[in-house]
């Protein structure tokens, strides 16, 4: 599937119960030629209404984080990023994604990675890390996010850096310095030949 066919498949998806309560699917946004892929967990209420990932306060923080390292969701090429979520539909009341929902959406994210061919994936939050690293990190579902940070993981041969979700950082601003370190590590890895 190309980008258009994949986006249509997501829009038509009824593989799990989330399709019944969604307003919009949240496919992804950004430069489809970007070297960076940012993966969040699931759409929230604002994302569900607008059909775009990271549009609320957490999205503003993410945009500021990316801007600090010279990246932008509206940029292109080396300055651009593509932003997607593990789940393409909002869980009711913004509850955590359930394993079967993540499993149903996994092929969509996998195809996005195949089409994008990023140099680096930044996984934001526990569920993004679990989804991307389940095949390569034993016991990832029970591993605290802090233990996954600071190292280079792999997803289909693409380096993955794990960091805190911006919504978490809004509640726990003292961890912003750790996220800055994660962004710096991701920059180093993305610049490798």
C-alpha positions in Angstrom: 0.0 0.0 0.0 1.2 3.5 -0.8 0.5 6.5 1.5 -3.0 7.2 0.1 -4.1 3.6 0.2 -2.8 3.2 3.8 -4.6 6.3 4.9 -7.8 5.1 3.4 -7.4 1.7 5.1 -7.0 3.4 8.4 -10.0 5.6 7.7 -12.1 2.5 6.9 -10.8 0.4 9.7 -13.2 -1.4 12.0 -10.9 -4.0 13.4 -11.6 -3.1 17.1 -14.3 -1.3 19.1 -12.5 2.1 19.0 -14.1 2.7 15.5 -17.5 3.1 17.1 -16.6 6.1 19.3 -14.1 8.0 17.1 -14.9 11.3 15.4 -11.9 11.0 13.1 -9.0 8.6 12.6 -5.6 10.1 13.4 -3.3 8.9 10.6 -0.3 11.1 11.0 1.1 14.4 9.9 4.4 15.8 8.6 6.9 15.3 5.8 6.6 11.8 4.2 10.3 12.2 3.2 11.4 13.1 6.8 14.3 11.4 8.4 12.6 11.5 11.9 9.5 9.6 12.9 8.0 10.6 16.2 5.6 8.0 17.6 3.1 8.8 20.3 0.6 6.5 22.0 -3.0 7.3 21.1 -5.1 10.3 20.1 -6.7 12.3 22.8 -9.9 14.4 22.5 -8.4 17.3 20.6 -6.7 14.9 18.2 -9.9 12.9 17.7 -11.8 16.2 16.8 -9.1 17.5 14.4 -7.8 14.2 13.0 -4.2 15.2 13.7 -1.7 13.9 16.3 -0.4 16.1 19.1 -2.6 19.2 18.7 -3.3 20.1 22.4 -0.9 21.3 25.1 1.2 18.2 24.7 1.5 18.9 21.0 2.6 22.5 21.7 5.3 21.1 24.1 6.4 18.5 21.4 6.6 21.3 18.8 8.8 23.3 21.1 11.0 20.3 21.9 11.4 19.6 18.2 12.1 23.3 17.4 14.9 23.3 20.0 16.8 20.7 17.9 16.0 22.3 14.6 13.0 20.2 13.6 9.4 20.9 12.7 6.3 19.0 11.8 5.9 21.6 8.9 9.5 21.3 7.9 10.8 19.2 5.1 13.8 17.0 4.5 16.4 17.2 7.2 14.3 19.7 9.2 11.1 17.7 8.9 9.5 15.1 11.0 6.6 12.8 10.6 4.4 12.3 13.6 2.1 9.3 14.2 0.6 7.3 17.0 0.5 3.6 17.8 -3.3 3.8 17.9 -5.1 5.6 15.1 -8.4 6.1 17.1 -9.0 7.6 20.5 -9.6 5.3 23.4 -12.8 6.4 25.3 -12.0 8.9 28.1 -8.4 8.9 27.0 -7.8 5.6 28.8 -4.7 3.6 28.1 -4.5 1.6 24.9 -5.4 -2.1 25.4 -3.0 -4.8 24.1 -5.5 -6.1 21.5 -6.0 -2.5 20.2 -2.3 -2.0 19.8 -2.1 -5.4 18.0 -4.8 -4.4 15.5 -3.1 -1.0 14.7 0.4 -2.4 14.6 0.4 -3.2 10.9 -0.6 0.4 10.1 2.4 1.8 12.0 4.7 -0.9 10.5 3.7 0.2 7.0 4.2 3.9 7.9 7.7 3.0 8.9 8.3 1.0 5.7 7.1 3.9 3.5 8.9 6.6 5.5 12.2 4.7 5.9 13.3 7.1 8.7 16.8 7.4 10.1 15.5 7.6 13.6 12.3 6.8 15.5 11.5 8.7 18.7 9.1 6.7 20.8 7.2 8.9 23.3 5.6 7.1 26.2 5.3 3.6 27.6 2.8 2.3 25.0 4.8 3.6 22.0 7.9 1.9 23.4 6.1 -1.3 24.1 4.6 -1.4 20.6 7.8 -0.7 18.8 10.1 -2.8 21.0 8.0 -5.9 21.8 9.9 -8.0 19.3 13.4 -6.9 20.4 13.3 -6.2 24.1 12.3 -9.2 26.3 9.8 -8.2 29.0 9.3 -4.7 27.6 5.7 -4.6 28.7 6.8 -4.7 32.4 9.9 -2.6 32.0 9.7 0.9 33.4 10.1 3.6 30.7 13.1 5.1 32.6 15.0 1.8 32.1 14.4 1.9 28.3 15.8 5.5 28.0 19.4 6.3 27.2 20.0 3.5 24.8 19.5 2.8 21.1 16.9 0.1 20.4 15.8 -1.2 17.0 12.5 -1.5 15.1 12.8 -3.2 11.7 16.4 -2.1 11.5 15.7 1.6 12.4 17.2 3.0 15.6 14.7 3.8 18.3 15.2 6.3 21.1 12.6 6.1 24.0 11.6 9.2 25.9 8.8 10.6 28.0 5.5 11.5 26.5 4.9 15.3 26.4 1.7 14.9 28.4 3.7 13.3 31.2 6.2 16.2 31.0 3.4 18.7 31.5 2.6 16.9 34.8 6.2 16.2 35.7 8.3 19.1 34.4 11.3 18.0 36.4 11.9 15.2 33.8 12.2 17.7 30.9 16.0 17.6 31.3 16.0 13.8 30.8 13.9 14.3 27.6 16.4 16.9 26.4 19.1 14.2 26.8 17.0 11.8 24.8 16.6 14.3 22.0 20.3 14.9 22.0 21.0 11.2 21.7 18.4 10.9 18.9 20.2 13.7 17.1 23.6 12.0 17.4 22.1 8.7 16.1 20.3 10.4 13.2 23.5 12.1 12.0 25.3 8.8 11.7 26.1 7.9 8.1 
